[in-house]
């Protein structure tokens, strides 16, 4: 099973139990993985990052927010 599949499984699990911190963290991890891929994967990564950044701000998860913002800056470059 590929890493992408594992992240999708983790995301489905966290979404099923409505565990916001884990959903946001998993989407950040998935975005980091997708950033390495082709243009379509980078577009998908941006969506995951945008979601995660909003959630981290709402939950005041500063270390994760800082990490997500750094990744977001890399995608824009």
PyMOL commands that set and color helices and strands:
alter all, ss='L'
color gray80, all
select helices_A, chain A and resi 3-16+20-34+39-59+62-76
alter helices_A, ss='H'
color red, helices_A
deselect
rebuild
show_as cartoon
